[in-house]
């Protein structure tokens, strides 16, 4: 499971997701604000890897860095913030490239990204690098 080795603080505030992310131009592009869990990222990676028959290369462009906290059941309001449950959240803004692939045909990459998009809880779009030339 993906999680950081160290963090400066155990707990983190939720914050707000604003604006667009201006990254890359090839792969699976996000179209909405969301929090992706480590399980969702891993499920999408496995779907891409299996469809590409372990050919070519895959890059994961997101990483879960936000700790997730929860308070115990039957706890009254107040009494501070709950204990960290793990690092399972990656905040994502629109326009962010989630996964990239190279070394396979356009049809294979498109099908692999479609399968990965089905595993994710957000709307995504398949994008191709501007200077891509199919042999």
Residue frames as a rotation matrix with the C-alpha (Angstrom) as fourth column:
UNK 1
0.580 0.814 0.000 0.00
0.814 -0.580 0.000 0.00
0.000 0.000 -1.000 0.00
UNK 2
-0.121 -0.611 0.783 1.24
0.548 -0.698 -0.460 3.48
0.827 0.374 0.419 -0.81
UNK 3
0.917 0.335 -0.218 2.11
0.382 -0.577 0.722 5.76
0.116 -0.745 -0.657 2.10
UNK 4
0.535 -0.751 0.387 4.89
-0.404 -0.630 -0.663 8.23
0.742 0.199 -0.641 2.91
UNK 5
-0.053 -0.665 -0.745 7.92
0.561 0.597 -0.573 7.18
0.826 -0.449 0.341 4.97
UNK 6
-0.567 -0.172 -0.806 7.85
0.790 -0.391 -0.472 10.28
-0.234 -0.904 0.357 7.20
UNK 7
0.263 0.576 0.774 5.75
0.602 -0.725 0.336 13.38
0.754 0.377 -0.537 7.68
UNK 8
-0.655 -0.529 0.540 6.38
-0.009 -0.709 -0.705 16.53
0.756 -0.467 0.459 9.63
UNK 9
-0.564 0.555 0.612 3.04
-0.820 -0.287 -0.495 16.36
-0.099 -0.781 0.617 11.46
UNK 10
-0.901 0.245 0.358 0.87
0.172 0.959 -0.224 13.38
-0.398 -0.140 -0.907 12.40
UNK 11
0.028 0.992 0.121 -2.42
0.786 0.053 -0.616 15.13
-0.618 0.112 -0.778 11.64
UNK 12
-0.945 -0.297 0.134 -3.36
0.309 -0.683 0.662 17.46
-0.106 0.668 0.737 8.82
UNK 13
-0.334 0.859 -0.388 -6.31
-0.256 -0.479 -0.839 19.74
-0.907 -0.181 0.380 8.12
UNK 14
0.227 0.546 0.807 -8.75
0.588 0.584 -0.560 18.95
-0.777 0.601 -0.188 5.33
UNK 15
-0.712 -0.466 -0.525 -8.17
-0.027 -0.729 0.684 22.13
-0.701 0.502 0.506 3.27
UNK 16
0.474 0.864 -0.167 -10.11
-0.156 -0.105 -0.982 23.02
-0.867 0.492 0.085 0.13
UNK 17
-0.329 -0.535 0.778 -9.49
0.699 0.416 0.582 21.91
-0.635 0.736 0.237 -3.44
UNK 18
0.611 0.487 -0.624 -9.48
-0.005 -0.786 -0.618 24.95
-0.791 0.381 -0.478 -5.70
UNK 19
0.167 -0.560 -0.811 -8.19
-0.831 -0.523 0.190 25.71
-0.531 0.642 -0.553 -9.17
UNK 20
0.971 0.091 -0.222 -6.88
-0.218 0.724 -0.655 23.55
0.101 0.684 0.722 -11.95
UNK 21
0.359 -0.885 0.297 -3.69
-0.001 0.317 0.948 21.56
-0.933 -0.341 0.113 -12.08
UNK 22
0.761 -0.102 -0.640 -1.47
-0.636 -0.312 -0.706 22.26
-0.128 0.945 -0.302 -15.09
UNK 23
-0.082 -0.799 0.596 0.44
-0.473 0.558 0.682 19.03
-0.877 -0.226 -0.424 -15.65
UNK 24
-0.690 -0.484 0.538 1.51
0.030 0.724 0.690 16.70
-0.723 0.492 -0.485 -18.50
UNK 25
-0.094 0.661 -0.745 -0.26
-0.909 -0.361 -0.206 15.92
-0.405 0.658 0.635 -21.75
UNK 26
-0.263 0.004 -0.965 -0.33
-0.624 0.762 0.173 12.11
0.736 0.647 -0.198 -22.11
UNK 27
-0.963 -0.102 -0.249 -2.19
0.089 0.753 -0.652 9.46
0.254 -0.650 -0.716 -20.14
UNK 28
-0.079 0.954 -0.290 -5.29
0.847 0.218 0.484 9.53
0.525 -0.207 -0.826 -17.94
UNK 29
-0.841 -0.225 0.492 -6.37
0.068 -0.946 -0.317 13.07
0.536 -0.233 0.811 -17.03
UNK 30
-0.522 0.637 -0.567 -8.67
0.813 0.170 -0.557 13.93
-0.258 -0.752 -0.606 -14.13
UNK 31
-0.498 0.420 0.758 -11.66
0.388 -0.674 0.628 16.24
0.776 0.607 0.173 -14.70
UNK 32
0.597 0.776 0.206 -13.01
0.071 -0.307 0.949 16.73
0.799 -0.552 -0.238 -11.14
UNK 33
-0.236 -0.558 0.796 -11.92
-0.844 -0.288 -0.452 17.57
0.482 -0.778 -0.403 -7.59
UNK 34
0.761 0.504 -0.409 -11.61
-0.226 0.797 0.560 14.48
0.608 -0.333 0.720 -5.41
UNK 35
0.062 -0.725 0.686 -9.67
-0.945 0.178 0.274 12.52
-0.321 -0.665 -0.674 -2.84
UNK 36
0.427 -0.009 -0.904 -8.20
-0.499 0.832 -0.244 9.29
0.754 0.555 0.351 -4.20
UNK 37
0.732 -0.173 0.659 -7.46
-0.561 0.396 0.727 6.54
-0.387 -0.902 0.193 -1.71
UNK 38
-0.354 -0.935 -0.001 -4.41
-0.833 0.315 0.455 4.31
-0.425 0.162 -0.890 -1.88
UNK 39
-0.305 0.327 0.894 -6.70
0.169 0.943 -0.287 1.34
-0.937 0.063 -0.343 -2.62
UNK 40
0.768 0.639 -0.051 -8.22
0.101 -0.199 -0.975 3.09
-0.633 0.743 -0.217 -5.65
UNK 41
0.393 -0.716 -0.577 -4.80
-0.891 -0.451 -0.048 4.06
-0.225 0.533 -0.815 -7.01
UNK 42
-0.573 -0.648 0.502 -3.53
-0.550 0.758 0.351 0.48
-0.608 -0.075 -0.790 -6.59
UNK 43
0.088 0.695 0.713 -6.64
0.300 0.664 -0.685 -1.03
-0.950 0.274 -0.150 -8.25
UNK 44
0.883 0.215 -0.417 -6.23
-0.273 -0.487 -0.830 1.27
-0.381 0.847 -0.371 -11.27
UNK 45
-0.007 -0.969 -0.246 -2.50
-0.958 -0.064 0.278 0.46
-0.285 0.237 -0.929 -11.51
UNK 46
-0.501 -0.149 0.853 -3.23
-0.140 0.986 0.090 -3.28
-0.854 -0.074 -0.515 -11.51
UNK 47
0.543 0.783 0.302 -5.87
0.253 0.191 -0.948 -2.87
-0.801 0.592 -0.094 -14.23
UNK 48
0.705 -0.361 -0.610 -3.42
-0.686 -0.566 -0.458 -0.96
-0.181 0.741 -0.647 -16.46
UNK 49
-0.304 -0.931 0.203 -0.60
-0.855 0.361 0.371 -3.42
-0.419 -0.060 -0.906 -15.83
UNK 50
-0.263 0.265 0.928 -2.73
0.100 0.964 -0.247 -6.47
-0.960 0.028 -0.280 -16.64
UNK 51
0.780 0.624 0.042 -4.18
0.128 -0.093 -0.987 -5.00
-0.612 0.776 -0.152 -19.83
UNK 52
0.588 -0.637 -0.499 -0.74
-0.809 -0.481 -0.338 -3.97
-0.025 0.602 -0.798 -21.10
UNK 53
0.939 -0.193 -0.285 0.51
0.155 0.976 -0.151 -7.53
0.308 0.097 0.947 -20.44
UNK 54
0.672 -0.676 -0.303 3.40
0.290 -0.137 0.947 -6.02
-0.682 -0.724 0.104 -18.48
UNK 55
0.019 -0.623 0.782 4.82
0.990 -0.098 -0.102 -4.41
0.140 0.776 0.615 -21.62
UNK 56
0.172 0.000 0.985 5.95
0.290 -0.956 -0.051 -0.80
0.941 0.294 -0.164 -21.82
UNK 57
-0.823 -0.464 -0.328 6.19
0.475 -0.246 -0.845 1.48
0.311 -0.851 0.423 -18.82
UNK 58
0.379 0.922 0.075 3.62
0.618 -0.313 0.721 2.91
0.689 -0.227 -0.689 -16.40
UNK 59
-0.826 -0.545 0.143 4.08
0.264 -0.599 -0.756 6.03
0.498 -0.587 0.638 -14.29
UNK 60
0.237 0.844 -0.481 1.83
0.932 -0.058 0.357 6.84
0.274 -0.533 -0.800 -11.34
UNK 61
-0.427 -0.436 0.792 1.69
0.378 -0.882 -0.282 10.62
0.821 0.179 0.542 -11.04
UNK 62
0.327 0.557 0.763 -0.26
-0.578 -0.521 0.628 10.81
0.747 -0.647 0.152 -7.75
UNK 63
-0.537 -0.526 -0.660 0.71
0.272 0.632 -0.726 9.75
0.798 -0.569 -0.197 -4.25
UNK 64
0.573 0.811 -0.123 -1.37
0.372 -0.123 0.920 9.59
0.731 -0.572 -0.372 -1.03
UNK 65
-0.539 -0.837 0.097 0.21
0.372 -0.339 -0.864 12.12
0.756 -0.430 0.494 1.34
UNK 66
-0.281 0.513 0.811 -2.77
-0.688 -0.697 0.203 13.26
0.669 -0.501 0.549 3.42
UNK 67
-0.987 -0.063 -0.149 -3.29
0.056 0.729 -0.682 11.43
0.151 -0.681 -0.716 6.72
UNK 68
-0.147 0.989 -0.032 -6.83
-0.203 0.002 0.979 10.29
0.968 0.151 0.201 7.46
UNK 69
-0.956 -0.172 0.239 -8.09
-0.252 0.060 -0.966 10.61
0.152 -0.983 -0.101 11.05
UNK 70
-0.055 0.965 -0.255 -11.15
-0.042 0.253 0.967 9.19
0.998 0.064 0.026 12.77
UNK 71
-0.454 0.006 0.891 -12.60
-0.867 -0.234 -0.440 9.46
0.206 -0.972 0.111 16.26
UNK 72
-0.995 0.086 -0.049 -13.73
0.096 0.963 -0.250 6.34
0.026 -0.254 -0.967 18.14
UNK 73
-0.263 0.965 -0.003 -17.41
0.236 0.068 0.969 5.39
0.935 0.255 -0.245 18.14
UNK 74
0.559 0.639 -0.528 -19.59
0.689 -0.004 0.725 6.67
0.461 -0.769 -0.443 21.02
UNK 75
-0.530 -0.725 -0.440 -17.37
0.840 -0.518 -0.159 9.73
-0.113 -0.454 0.884 21.52
UNK 76
0.502 0.755 -0.421 -19.06
0.701 -0.641 -0.313 13.01
-0.506 -0.138 -0.851 22.36
UNK 77
0.708 -0.188 0.680 -18.41
0.435 -0.643 -0.630 16.25
0.556 0.743 -0.374 20.46
UNK 78
0.724 -0.547 0.421 -15.24
-0.671 -0.700 0.244 18.13
0.162 -0.459 -0.874 21.31
UNK 79
0.711 -0.491 0.503 -12.28
-0.106 0.632 0.768 16.42
-0.695 -0.599 0.398 22.95
UNK 80
-0.136 -0.908 -0.396 -9.92
-0.570 -0.255 0.781 17.22
-0.810 0.332 -0.483 20.06
UNK 81
0.206 0.097 -0.974 -9.10
-0.966 0.178 -0.186 15.56
0.155 0.979 0.131 16.79
UNK 82
0.928 0.238 0.285 -9.10
-0.286 0.948 0.139 11.79
-0.237 -0.210 0.948 16.30
UNK 83
0.085 -0.929 0.360 -6.09
-0.197 0.339 0.920 9.51
-0.977 -0.149 -0.154 15.88
UNK 84
-0.193 -0.221 -0.956 -4.54
-0.965 -0.132 0.225 8.98
-0.176 0.966 -0.187 12.43
UNK 85
0.596 0.475 0.647 -5.89
-0.320 0.880 -0.351 5.89
-0.736 0.003 0.677 10.68
UNK 86
0.060 -0.646 0.761 -3.32
0.721 0.555 0.414 5.92
-0.690 0.524 0.499 7.86
UNK 87
-0.462 -0.288 -0.839 -2.18
-0.361 -0.803 0.474 7.77
-0.810 0.522 0.267 4.77
UNK 88
-0.386 0.403 0.830 -4.92
0.649 0.758 -0.067 6.87
-0.656 0.513 -0.554 2.38
UNK 89
0.655 0.753 -0.057 -5.79
0.537 -0.518 -0.666 10.09
-0.531 0.406 -0.744 0.61
UNK 90
-0.631 -0.749 0.204 -4.32
0.689 -0.420 0.591 11.97
-0.357 0.513 0.781 -2.36
UNK 91
0.211 0.733 -0.646 -6.06
0.181 -0.679 -0.711 15.33
-0.960 0.033 -0.276 -3.05
UNK 92
-0.555 -0.321 0.768 -6.59
0.765 0.167 0.622 15.71
-0.328 0.932 0.152 -6.82
UNK 93
-0.121 0.485 -0.866 -7.58
-0.184 -0.868 -0.460 18.83
-0.975 0.104 0.194 -8.79
UNK 94
0.812 0.494 0.311 -8.93
0.200 0.265 -0.943 18.97
-0.548 0.828 0.117 -12.37
UNK 95
0.813 -0.491 -0.312 -6.38
-0.521 -0.375 -0.767 18.70
0.260 0.786 -0.561 -15.16
UNK 96
0.073 -0.815 0.575 -4.03
-0.861 0.240 0.448 16.45
-0.503 -0.528 -0.684 -13.20
UNK 97
0.118 -0.146 -0.982 -2.46
-0.674 0.715 -0.187 13.51
0.729 0.684 -0.014 -15.05
UNK 98
0.642 0.219 0.735 -3.06
-0.733 0.457 0.504 10.44
-0.226 -0.862 0.454 -12.88
UNK 99
0.345 -0.506 0.791 -1.30
0.212 0.863 0.459 7.72
-0.914 0.010 0.405 -14.90
UNK 100
0.328 -0.307 -0.893 1.02
-0.898 -0.394 -0.195 7.72
-0.292 0.867 -0.405 -17.90
UNK 101
0.513 -0.170 0.841 1.95
0.179 0.980 0.089 4.84
-0.839 0.105 0.533 -20.19
UNK 102
0.349 -0.470 -0.811 4.52
-0.905 -0.393 -0.162 4.37
-0.242 0.790 -0.563 -22.93
UNK 103
-0.673 -0.734 0.089 5.93
-0.663 0.652 0.369 1.55
-0.329 0.189 -0.925 -25.03
UNK 104
-0.493 0.585 0.644 2.61
0.502 0.796 -0.339 0.10
-0.711 0.156 -0.686 -26.22
UNK 105
-0.699 0.289 0.655 0.28
0.605 -0.249 0.756 0.80
0.382 0.924 -0.001 -29.14
UNK 106
-0.835 0.426 0.349 -2.30
-0.469 -0.882 -0.045 3.58
0.288 -0.202 0.936 -28.97
UNK 107
0.087 0.929 -0.359 -5.20
-0.463 0.357 0.811 1.10
0.882 0.096 0.461 -28.92
UNK 108
-0.002 -0.165 -0.986 -3.69
0.647 0.752 -0.127 -0.91
0.762 -0.639 0.105 -26.06
UNK 109
-0.911 -0.384 -0.148 -2.96
0.368 -0.599 -0.711 2.22
0.184 -0.703 0.687 -24.01
UNK 110
-0.585 0.758 0.288 -6.48
-0.635 -0.650 0.418 3.57
0.504 0.062 0.861 -24.62
UNK 111
0.291 0.704 -0.648 -8.10
-0.097 0.695 0.712 0.29
0.952 -0.145 0.271 -23.49
UNK 112
-0.296 -0.489 -0.820 -5.83
0.774 0.380 -0.506 0.06
0.559 -0.785 0.266 -20.42
UNK 113
-0.988 -0.068 0.140 -6.68
-0.010 -0.869 -0.494 3.62
0.155 -0.490 0.858 -19.37
UNK 114
-0.202 0.979 0.012 -10.39
-0.605 -0.135 0.784 2.91
0.770 0.151 0.620 -19.89
UNK 115
0.248 0.237 -0.939 -10.18
0.423 0.846 0.325 -0.06
0.872 -0.478 0.110 -17.52
UNK 116
-0.672 -0.564 -0.480 -8.30
0.690 -0.242 -0.682 2.07
0.269 -0.790 0.551 -14.97
UNK 117
-0.810 0.411 0.418 -10.89
-0.389 -0.910 0.141 4.86
0.439 -0.048 0.897 -15.24
UNK 118
0.154 0.908 -0.389 -13.60
-0.173 0.412 0.894 2.35
0.973 -0.070 0.221 -14.27
UNK 119
0.014 -0.235 -0.972 -11.79
0.837 0.535 -0.117 1.77
0.548 -0.811 0.204 -10.97
UNK 120
-0.891 -0.440 -0.111 -11.69
0.437 -0.767 -0.471 5.49
0.122 -0.468 0.875 -10.08
UNK 121
-0.137 0.913 -0.385 -14.55
0.892 -0.055 -0.448 7.52
-0.430 -0.405 -0.807 -8.52
UNK 122
-0.046 0.059 -0.997 -14.06
-0.088 -0.995 -0.054 10.56
-0.995 0.085 0.051 -10.80
UNK 123
0.934 0.323 0.155 -14.58
0.155 0.026 -0.988 11.53
-0.323 0.946 -0.025 -14.42
UNK 124
-0.046 -0.996 -0.075 -11.39
0.042 -0.077 0.996 11.11
-0.998 0.042 0.045 -16.45
UNK 125
0.877 0.236 -0.418 -10.25
-0.368 -0.228 -0.901 11.64
-0.308 0.945 -0.113 -20.02
UNK 126
0.407 -0.754 0.515 -7.69
0.712 0.615 0.339 9.79
-0.573 0.229 0.787 -22.16
UNK 127
0.834 -0.201 -0.514 -5.13
-0.384 -0.880 -0.279 12.24
-0.397 0.430 -0.811 -23.57
UNK 128
0.634 -0.641 0.433 -2.31
0.768 0.585 -0.260 11.75
-0.087 0.497 0.863 -26.06
UNK 129
-0.054 -0.771 -0.635 0.96
0.429 -0.592 0.683 13.65
-0.902 -0.235 0.363 -26.16
UNK 130
0.617 0.370 -0.694 0.94
-0.320 -0.688 -0.651 16.35
-0.719 0.624 -0.306 -28.86
UNK 131
0.034 -0.712 -0.701 4.07
-0.988 -0.128 0.082 15.09
-0.148 0.690 -0.708 -30.59
UNK 132
-0.160 -0.026 0.987 3.01
-0.237 0.971 -0.013 11.40
-0.958 -0.236 -0.162 -30.55
UNK 133
-0.045 0.095 -0.994 3.45
-0.998 0.027 0.048 9.67
0.032 0.995 0.093 -33.92
UNK 134
0.522 0.300 0.799 2.12
-0.405 0.911 -0.078 6.14
-0.751 -0.283 0.597 -34.36
UNK 135
-0.542 -0.809 -0.227 4.55
-0.647 0.229 0.727 3.86
-0.536 0.541 -0.648 -36.19
